Amino acid sequence: MAAPKRGRSASAQSKPGRALALILIAIVALTGGMFLSGHTTPRLGIDLAGGTSITLEAKADQGSAINKANMDTAVEIMNRRVNGLGVSEAEVQTQGDRNIIVNIPKGTNSQEAREQVGTTAKLYFRPVLAQEATGPAAASPSPSASGSSSASPSPSASKSGTGEKATSSSSPSATPTSQGRAVTDALKADSTPSASASASSPASPSASASGGTATSSQAKLQAQYAALDCSKKAQRTKAGEGAKPGDTTVGCGEYGGVWYKYLLGPAAVAGTEVKKAQAVFDTQTAAGWQVTMTFNSKGASKFADITGKLAQNTQPLNEFGIVLDGQVVSSPTVSSSITGGNAQISGSFTQEEAQNLANMLSYGALPLSFKEQSVTTVTAALGGEQLHAGLLAGAIGLALVVIYLVAYYRGLSIVAMASLLVSAILTYVIMALLGPAIGFALNLPAVCGAIVAIGITADSFIVYFERIRDEIREGRSLRPAVERAWPRARRTILVSDFVSFLAAAVLFVVTVGKVQGFAFTLGLTTVLDVVVVFFFTKPLMTLLARRKFFASGSKWSGLDPKSLGAKPPLRRTRRPAAPAHTKEA
C-alpha cells in the first residue's frame, strides 16, 4: 500500500484572504447602500425620539357592542396594520373602555398610519347602475380618445395564468355625461341589471315623481345622486354613509385628478369573503402594481354568479364597482364569468397604494368603527437621557471586555477587538438600512439587546482561543494548533449561537411591543456573530499564525508555550529494534 501523503490538511491549505476580502466587500456594499438611501442613522423608537399619538373613540354603529373582546380584537388588528413585523415600535393600547391610543414613532408616515388604523376596510362588490364626472373637473376633456359619447375602453375581466382574474382600471368607463340606465329605472331594478336596459341619461327627480313609480326612499336616493358633487371633500366623505350591504347607494371614485359619482346596486360579494390579498408587480403585461385576491369557497361562488350575470350585459351595464369604505376604488367591466376564486385589481397603482390596499384587506375589518378624537405630537419622554445612559452602559461594558481581553490574552486581544469592530459596523449599518426597509425602530430594549450581544460575540472568540491554547499545551506549534482547534471550536460556537437565536426567536413570537425589539436585535446580532467568526476571526487568526510574533510564542502574544505549561514538542519516534539472536551452529 502506498504511504499517505504528508502535508497540511485541507482546512490549513484554505485561503483566508478570500474570506476576509468577501466580508470587507460586504461591509463596503452595505455602507454604500446606507449612504445612497440617505438613512445614515438607525430610526429611533418613540421612547427615544418621540412621535405622534392618535386617540380613537369606539362607536357602536355597526351592530357590534363596545366590549372588551371587540376592543382587544381592534387593538390586535390595528397593531398588525401599523406594526407589520413588530419592530417599528408603534404602540397600540386601550385607554378606558372606549378609547384606543396609537403611538407612532418619529420617522413613520403618520398620515398613512392615521388612515390605516381607524378604517374599517369594508369592501363590497356592487353592480354599477350609473356614473358620471362631477364638479368643475367634469368640464375637462373626456377620457375617451374621440369626441363621441363612448368611453375609453375599460379592461375586461379575462382569464390569466392558472386562474381567471378581473383586471380593472381605476378609470371609470364614463364621459362627462352619465352612462347606464335612467336613475329611476335603476332604482326599480334588482341587483343584476337586465341586458335590455337602456343607456339613457338619468332622469331628474321631477320626472321620476311624475311617473308615480318611485317610492319616497327611491326619490331621496335619486335626489342625493343628482346633487352629489364628489369633487367636494365634504360631500364625498358622506357619500353612502350608513348604507347597508343590501341597499342601493351612491359612491365616489377618483381617476387622473377627476372625481366621478356612482349609483351602485346592492352588494353581491363582501370583502370578508376575500381569503387573501397581496400586492404584486406584473412583469409580463407591464400593467404595473396590482392587488391579487383569493376568495373563500362562498365568495368564489358569489363572484362567479355576479360576473356571469354582468357578462350578459352590454357596456356599461357589465361593470361592477369595488367599493372600499364607501369609495369606489375601481370599476372593471366583465366579459365572462370569473370562476376559480381568484381575481386581480389593477389600475395605475403605485407600490405604496397597492400594498396599503392589500394590507387592509388582509388584516380584515375592525369589529367597531372609530372616531378620531385627537392627534398630538409626543416629545421623547427622557429619551435623550435614556439613550445617553444606554450608550454609556454599552461603552462601559465594551471597555471592561477589552480590558479583560488585553490582560488575559495580550496579543490575541487584537483579533478579538478587530472582530468586535467588524461586528459593530455590520450591526449599525444593517439597523440603519432596516429602518426604511421594514420600519425597524431602535428603542431602549433593542439597545439592551445590542449590549448583551457584546458578551455573546466575545464568548465565541474565547472558545476559539482556548481551543488553540489547548492544542499548544499538547505540544503542537501554532499553525497546526490553529487549524486543529477550529473544528472543535466551530461546533461549540454554532451550538451556543443556535441556543441564543432560538431563545430570541421564541421571545419575538410570544411577546409584543418593546420586548420584540429586544428579541429582534438579539437574534440579528447572534446571526452576525456566526458570520464574523467564520469569515473574519478564523481567517485573520490563520494569517497571524504565520507571523513570527505569534508563531514564535512571544510571551506578549498570549500563546507562550512556557506560560501555558506546554508539553515537549510531539515527535515521531522509531520503534526499538528487536534484539539480535546469534545463530546456532
Residue pairs with C-beta under 8 A, 6 or more apart in sequence:
7 13
8 480
8 483
9 483
11 483
11 486
11 487
12 479
12 480
12 483
14 542
16 538
16 539
16 540
16 542
16 543
17 539
17 543
19 534
19 535
19 536
19 538
19 539
20 535
20 536
20 539
20 540
20 543
22 535
23 422
23 531
23 532
23 535
23 536
26 426
27 422
27 425
27 426
27 429
30 426
30 429
30 430
30 433
31 425
31 429
33 433
34 40
34 429
34 432
34 433
37 433
37 436
39 432
39 433
39 435
39 436
40 432
41 432
42 428
42 431
42 432
42 434
42 435
42 440
42 441
42 442
43 49
43 105
43 106
43 107
43 435
43 436
43 439
43 440
43 441
43 442
44 105
44 106
44 107
44 380
44 383
44 387
44 441
44 442
44 443
45 89
45 105
45 441
45 442
45 443
45 444
45 446
45 514
45 517
46 89
46 90
46 91
46 103
46 104
46 105
46 106
46 378
46 380
46 441
46 443
47 89
47 380
47 381
47 383
47 386
47 443
47 444
47 514
48 380
48 383
48 384
48 386
48 387
48 442
48 443
48 444
49 105
49 106
49 107
49 380
49 383
50 105
50 106
50 377
50 378
50 379
50 380
50 383
51 103
51 104
51 105
51 106
51 107
51 108
51 110
51 377
51 378
52 103
52 104
52 106
52 108
52 110
52 113
52 375
52 376
52 377
52 378
53 101
53 102
53 103
53 104
53 374
53 375
53 376
53 377
53 378
54 101
54 102
54 103
54 104
54 113
54 114
54 117
54 118
54 372
54 374
54 375
55 95
55 99
55 100
55 101
55 102
55 372
55 373
55 374
55 375
56 99
56 100
56 101
56 102
56 117
56 118
56 370
56 371
56 372
56 373
57 98
57 99
57 370
57 371
57 372
57 373
58 66
58 70
58 71
58 74
58 98
58 99
58 100
58 368
58 369
58 370
59 368
59 369
59 370
59 371
60 66
60 368
61 369
62 120
62 367
62 368
62 369
64 70
64 367
64 368
66 97
66 98
66 368
68 97
70 367
70 368
71 94
71 97
71 100
71 368
72 94
73 366
73 367
74 100
74 366
74 367
74 368
74 370
75 92
75 93
75 94
75 100
77 363
77 364
77 366
78 92
78 100
78 102
78 116
78 117
78 366
79 90
79 92
79 512
80 363
81 116
81 117
81 359
81 360
81 363
82 88
82 90
82 92
82 102
82 104
82 108
82 113
82 116
82 117
83 89
83 90
83 92
83 439
84 438
84 439
85 438
85 439
85 440
86 508
86 512
86 516
86 520
87 434
87 438
87 439
87 440
87 441
87 516
87 517
87 520
88 105
88 108
88 438
88 439
88 440
88 441
89 105
89 441
89 443
89 514
89 517
90 102
90 103
90 104
90 105
90 108
90 113
91 101
91 102
91 103
91 513
92 100
92 101
92 102
92 103
92 117
93 100
93 101
94 100
94 101
95 101
99 373
100 370
102 113
102 117
103 378
104 110
104 113
105 441
107 435
107 441
108 439
108 441
110 375
112 352
112 356
114 372
114 375
115 356
116 356
116 359
116 360
117 370
118 366
118 370
118 371
118 372
119 325
119 360
119 366
120 325
120 365
120 366
120 369
121 271
121 324
121 325
121 360
121 361
121 363
121 364
121 365
121 366
122 271
122 324
122 325
122 326
122 365
123 270
123 271
123 274
123 322
123 323
123 324
123 361
124 245
124 267
124 268
124 269
124 270
124 271
124 323
125 267
125 268
125 269
125 303
125 306
125 320
125 321
125 322
125 323
126 249
126 251
126 264
126 265
126 266
126 267
126 268
126 320
126 321
126 323
127 191
127 192
127 193
127 264
127 265
127 268
127 306
127 310
127 319
127 320
127 321
128 180
128 262
128 263
128 264
128 265
128 316
128 317
128 319
128 320
128 321
128 331
129 180
129 181
129 183
129 186
129 189
129 193
129 248
129 262
129 263
129 264
129 265
130 178
130 179
130 180
130 181
130 183
130 186
130 202
130 225
130 262
130 263
131 172
131 173
131 174
131 178
131 179
131 180
131 260
131 261
131 262
131 263
131 316
131 331
132 138
132 174
132 175
132 176
132 177
132 178
132 179
132 260
132 261
133 140
133 174
133 175
133 176
133 258
133 259
133 260
133 261
134 228
134 229
134 230
134 231
134 259
134 260
134 261
135 229
135 230
135 231
135 232
135 259
136 231
137 231
137 257
137 258
137 259
138 176
138 231
138 258
139 176
140 176
140 258
142 151
142 152
142 175
142 176
143 151
143 152
143 171
143 172
143 174
143 175
143 255
143 256
144 150
144 151
144 152
144 175
145 152
149 175
149 177
149 179
150 175
151 172
151 173
151 174
151 175
151 179
151 315
151 316
152 171
152 173
153 173
154 168
154 169
154 171
154 172
154 173
154 315
154 319
154 331
154 332
154 333
155 167
155 168
155 169
155 332
155 333
155 346
156 167
156 332
156 333
156 334
156 335
157 164
157 165
157 166
157 167
157 168
157 307
157 311
157 332
157 333
157 334
157 335
157 336
157 338
158 164
158 165
158 167
158 335
158 336
159 165
159 336
160 167
160 344
162 340
162 342
163 340
163 341
163 342
164 336
164 338
164 339
164 340
164 342
164 343
165 292
165 338
165 342
165 343
165 344
166 307
166 332
166 334
166 338
166 343
166 344
166 345
167 287
167 290
167 332
167 344
167 345
167 346
168 322
168 330
168 331
168 332
168 344
168 345
168 346
168 347
169 255
169 330
169 332
169 346
169 347
169 348
170 253
170 254
170 255
170 329
170 330
170 347
170 348
170 349
171 255
171 256
171 347
171 348
172 253
172 255
172 260
172 262
172 328
172 331
173 179
173 315
173 316
173 319
173 331
173 333
174 260
174 316
177 201
178 201
178 202
179 199
179 316
180 186
180 193
180 199
180 202
180 263
180 316
180 317
181 189
181 193
181 197
181 198
181 199
181 200
181 317
182 198
182 200
182 201
182 202
182 203
183 202
183 203
183 208
183 222
183 225
183 226
183 263
184 202
184 203
184 207
184 208
184 211
184 213
184 214
184 218
184 222
185 197
185 198
186 193
186 202
186 248
186 263
186 265
187 214
187 218
187 221
187 222
187 248
188 213
188 214
188 218
189 197
189 265
190 265
190 266
191 265
191 266
191 268
191 306
192 265
192 306
192 309
192 310
193 265
193 310
193 313
193 317
194 313
195 312
195 313
195 314
195 317
197 313
197 317
199 314
199 316
199 317
202 222
202 225
202 226
202 263
203 222
204 226
205 219
205 222
205 223
205 226
208 214
208 218
208 219
208 222
209 219
214 222
221 248
221 249
221 250
224 250
225 250
225 261
225 263
228 235
228 236
228 239
228 250
228 252
228 261
229 235
229 261
230 236
230 239
230 252
230 253
230 254
230 259
230 260
230 261
231 259
235 252
236 252
236 259
236 327
239 250
239 251
239 252
239 261
239 326
240 249
240 250
240 251
240 264
240 323
240 326
241 326
243 249
243 326
245 266
245 267
245 270
246 266
246 267
247 266
248 263
248 264
248 265
248 266
249 264
250 261
250 262
250 263
250 264
251 261
251 262
251 264
251 321
251 323
251 326
251 327
251 328
252 259
252 260
252 261
252 262
252 326
252 327
252 328
253 259
253 260
253 262
253 321
253 327
253 328
253 329
253 330
253 331
254 260
255 347
255 348
260 328
262 321
262 328
262 331
264 321
264 323
264 328
267 323
268 302
268 303
268 305
268 306
268 320
269 295
269 299
269 302
269 303
269 306
270 299
271 324
271 361
271 365
272 364
272 365
273 295
273 296
273 298
273 299
273 302
274 293
274 294
274 295
274 296
274 299
274 361
275 294
275 295
275 296
275 299
275 341
276 293
276 294
276 362
277 291
277 292
277 293
277 294
277 357
277 358
277 361
277 362
278 291
278 292
278 358
278 362
279 289
279 290
279 291
279 349
279 351
279 354
279 355
279 357
279 358
280 289
280 290
280 291
280 292
280 354
281 288
281 289
281 290
281 351
282 288
282 289
282 290
282 346
287 346
288 346
288 348
288 349
289 346
289 349
289 350
289 351
289 353
289 354
290 344
290 345
290 346
290 349
290 354
291 344
291 345
291 346
291 349
291 354
291 357
291 358
291 361
292 342
292 343
292 344
292 345
293 342
293 343
293 344
293 345
293 361
294 341
294 342
295 302
295 303
295 341
295 342
295 343
296 341
297 341
299 341
300 339
300 340
300 341
303 338
303 341
303 343
304 337
304 338
304 339
305 337
306 320
307 320
307 334
307 336
307 337
307 338
308 336
308 337
310 317
310 318
310 319
310 320
310 334
311 318
311 334
311 335
311 336
311 337
312 318
315 333
316 333
318 333
318 334
318 335
319 331
319 332
319 333
319 334
320 331
320 332
320 334
321 328
321 330
321 331
322 328
322 329
322 330
322 331
322 332
322 345
323 329
324 357
324 360
329 345
329 357
330 345
330 346
330 347
332 345
345 357
349 357
386 444
387 444
387 447
390 444
390 447
390 448
390 451
391 447
393 451
394 447
394 450
394 451
394 454
397 451
397 454
397 455
398 420
398 454
401 420
401 454
401 455
401 458
402 413
402 417
405 412
405 413
405 416
405 417
405 458
405 461
406 413
408 558
409 416
409 465
409 558
410 555
410 556
410 557
410 558
411 549
411 550
411 554
411 556
411 557
411 558
411 559
412 465
412 557
412 558
412 559
413 558
414 544
415 461
415 537
415 540
415 541
415 544
416 458
416 461
416 465
418 536
418 540
419 457
419 461
419 532
419 533
419 536
419 537
419 540
420 454
420 457
420 458
422 532
422 536
423 453
423 457
423 525
423 528
423 529
423 532
426 528
426 531
426 532
427 450
427 453
427 524
427 525
427 528
430 524
430 528
431 440
431 442
431 521
431 524
434 440
435 441
440 520
441 517
442 517
442 521
443 514
443 517
444 514
445 514
445 515
445 517
445 518
445 521
446 517
446 518
446 520
446 521
447 521
448 518
449 517
449 518
449 519
449 520
449 521
449 522
449 525
450 521
450 525
452 522
453 521
453 522
453 525
453 526
453 528
453 529
456 496
456 497
456 500
456 525
456 526
456 529
457 525
457 529
457 532
459 496
460 493
460 496
460 497
460 529
460 533
460 537
461 533
461 537
463 489
463 492
463 493
463 496
464 485
464 486
464 489
464 493
464 533
464 537
464 538
464 541
465 558
467 485
467 486
467 488
467 489
468 478
468 481
468 482
468 485
468 489
468 541
468 559
469 559
469 564
470 485
471 480
471 481
471 482
471 484
471 485
472 478
472 481
472 553
472 559
472 561
472 564
472 566
473 561
473 564
473 565
473 566
473 567
474 566
474 567
474 570
475 566
475 567
475 568
475 569
475 570
476 484
476 569
476 570
477 551
477 569
478 545
478 550
478 551
478 553
478 559
479 545
479 546
479 551
481 545
482 541
482 542
482 545
483 542
486 538
490 534
493 530
493 533
494 530
497 526
497 527
497 529
497 530
500 522
500 526
501 523
501 526
501 527
503 522
504 519
504 520
504 522
504 523
504 526
505 519
505 523
507 515
507 516
507 518
507 519
507 522
508 516
508 519
508 520
508 523
511 519
544 550
545 551
549 556
549 557
550 557
550 559
553 559
553 560
553 561
553 562
554 560
555 562
555 563
